Amino acid sequence: MVASKNSILNSKTGKSVVVAFDHGIGGKIYSPNPRTLAEKFIAAQPDGVLMSPPLIHLCADLFVKYPRVVPIATLVTLVRKPKFAGPTQVFDFDFAVEMGARAIKNILVIGQTDGAGMLENMKNTAYLAQRARQKGIPFMVEAVAWGEQVPPDKEAAPEYIGQACRMALECGADVIKTTYTGDPKSFKEVLANVPIPVIILGGAAGELPAVFQGVRDAMDAGAAGVAFGRNVFQSENPTLMVNALKELVHNGATVQEAIAKMK
């Protein structure tokens, strides 16, 4: 991991709380005013925020006001329904840096039926890793099992998540964002074979006790943090939600202590 002001990981704990606010690129989530919403969770100073390069530029003054928050540019998007397509790079690396990105994220999807598409996905991931290394900025890979060959009920299976993380590692990731396998034992086994930081994605918004318990379990298994989107920006109070996640990730809080932070 790059040791600099751009590091996605907190310098004191080596962990990370990232807000994933890049869903709009693929048209999956509608937000009435992304700038106004971003102000709420950036004010809580998460370690990083995933955004499209233009949205990073739109929020440039917020990243100046809160310099510890690293803007992470998502360069690719994909479509899962009604038919899987992608990942496809829609933003150029240099453009993202010009827009203010201090870290880069790509998506690597295993289980794709299109072999040529899978190879292109791997090639693009490795290329972006090279560019990030040359530029001296962190490179995050979202390693997931969303391809058509993976049954929907197996997208969190440790054998698939382990394979996805290994491929992300081999392609040059500094940090991996992936799906939590659902239990500490299996996730710990996955992490044992991945010698770089791994943070978990959030998925659909859920009930607080279950969401926080999943974070606590993943952290206890050795996760390096979280990259949560809908659980933050669809929360009634995004600022408090980020604070609660920071307590879980950085301070080892219990589920009940995290819930108390929401009041």
N, C-alpha and C positions, 0 to 999 in steps of 0.2 A: 504493500500500500504506500502511496506517495505521502511522505511526511512533509506537509506544508500547510499553509493557511487554507488550501483547497481540500484538505482531507475530509472525506465524508464521515469519518469516525471521530468521535469526541476525543480530544487530546488527553483528558483526564481518565476516562473510563475505557477507551478503546471500543466503545459501543456506538450505536447510531439510531436516532429516531428520524425517519424521513417521511415527509408527506408526499404521497403520489397524487399529483394534480395534473396528470398528463392524459387523462381519459378522453378529453375533448377532441384530441387529434383524430381519434377513430369514430367520433360521433356517438360514443356509447353513453355519455352522461351530459345532460343539459344543465348548465349553470347560468342563472340570469345575469350575473355580473361577476366574472371570474376575478377581476381586480379587487372588488370589494371583499369577496370571500377570502382571497389570498391574504389581504391585510390582517384578517382575524387570526389565521394560524401562523403566519410568519412572525407576528408580534410575540408569540409564545417561544420563539427561537428554537425550532427543531434544528437538528444538525444539517438537514438538507431538504430541498424541495424539488421534486421531479416536475418539469414543465416543458412545453414546447419552446424552442428558441424565441419566437415572437412574444410569447407570454412572459418569458424571462426579461426581455427588453421592456415590456410594458410595466413590469414591477421593479425596474432597475433601482429606483430610489429606495425601495424597501430593503433591497439587498445591501445598499449603502448604509442605511439606517441600522440594519442588523447584520453586520459583516461576518458574524460567526455562522450564519445560515448560508450553506453552499447551494447555489442554483445548479441543478443537474439537468442537462438537456436530453430529452428523449428524441432520438433521431428517426425512429422507425414506428410503424403502426401495422396492425393486422386486422383481419376480419374473421370471426369464428362462425358466425351464423348469417345466412342459412347454410353457407359452405365456407370451409376454411380457405383463407387466402392470405399469403404473406409469410413472414414479416417482410415489409417493403420499406426501404429507406426513403423518407420524404424530405429530410433536411440534410444539408451538407455539413460536414464537420467544421470547416472553417467559418461558415455562416453562424453556427451555434456559438463558437467562441467569440465572434464579433458581436453577437447579441448579448454577451455577458456570461455565458456558461463557464463554470469553473470545474465541471465534471461532466461526463458523458454516459448515457445509458443506451444499451442495445438490447434486443429481445432475441433469445435463442430458443426455438421450439423443437423438441424432439417428437418423434412419432409421425412426422409428415409422410404422406404417401408419395408425394412428388420428390423423387430422388434428386433431380436437378435443383429443385427449390431448396431442399435441405442443404445441399452442397453450397449453394449461393448464400444461404443464411450463415453457414459456418465461415465461409470466405469473408463475408462482410464483417462478421464479428471479429475475426482475427485482424482484418485490415484496420478497423476502428481501434482495436487494442494497440496496434502499432502506432497509429496517429496520436493516440492519447499519451502513450509512453514518450513519443518524440516531443510532445507539447508539455509534458510534465504535469498532467492532470489525471485524476482518478478515472477509472473506467469500470462502470457497473454493468453486469450482464443479468438480465432477468431470464433465468433458466427455468423453463416450464414444460410440462408434458401435455400440450394442448393439441397435438397433431391428431389426424383422423384415425391413426392406428391405435391410439390409446383410448380404451373405453372410458366414458365419462366418469364412472365410479372409481377409476384407477388413476385419476389425474394427481392425486396426492400420495399414491403408493410409493413406498420408499425405494423400490427397485427402479422406478422411473425417475423419481426426484434425484436419486443418487447418480443415475446416468446423465441426467441433464446438468447437474452440478459439475460432474467430472468433465464433460465436454466444454462447459463454460471456463473452467480452470485451464484446460488445454488450449483454449482459444485466446487466453490472455487476460481474463477478468482480474481486477483488483478486489472487487467486492461482488458477491452474488446475491441477487434477490430471487427467492424461490418460494414454493408452496410448502407450508408446514405439513408434515406427514400425518399429524393428528395425535401422536402420542410421543412422549419424551424419549422412550427407549429406542424406537425406530429412527427418530430424528437424530439422536445422539450417534447412532451407528452411521448414518449418512455423513454427519459432520466429521466423524473420525477419519474419513477418507478425503476430506476437502481442507487442505491446509491454508485457507484464506478465509476472511470474514464472510459469514453467510447471514443475511437478514431475511425475515419472512414477510411475504406479501399479505394483504388483509382480505381481499375479496369483498363480497357483499357485506353491507353494514349489518351488524348483529346486536343482540342484547349485551349490555355492558359486562355482566358477570362472565358470560361465555367468552367474549372477546378478550377480556383481561386475563382469564384463566389460560387461554391459549397462548397469550404472550408470556405469562409467567412460566408455563410449562416449557415453551420453546427456549426461553432464556436459561432456565435451569438445565436444559439439555446441552447448552453451549452456543446458542444463537448469538449473533453480534448485534441484534436489534430488529427493528421493524421498518417496513415501508408501507404505510397504510394510506389509503385514499378515501373511499366512501365512509369508512368508520370515523374519519376526521371531518371532511368537508360536508357530510350530510348530518353531522352531529348538531344538536341544538346549540352547543357552544364549542366551536372548533378550538378556541384558545384553551379552554379547560381540558379538552380531550388530549391535546398535545402535551399539556402539563402532566396529565395522568400517565401517559405513555412514557414520558421522561422519568417519572418516578419508578415505573416498573423496570425500565431498561437500564437507567443509570444509577438508581439508588436501591435496587433490589426490593422494591415495595411489594407487599402482599396484594392480593386482589381487593381485599376490603379497604386497604389504604389507598389504592388507586381509585376505587369508587368514591371514597370520601373526597378526593381531589375534584370531583365533578360537582360538588355542592357549594 
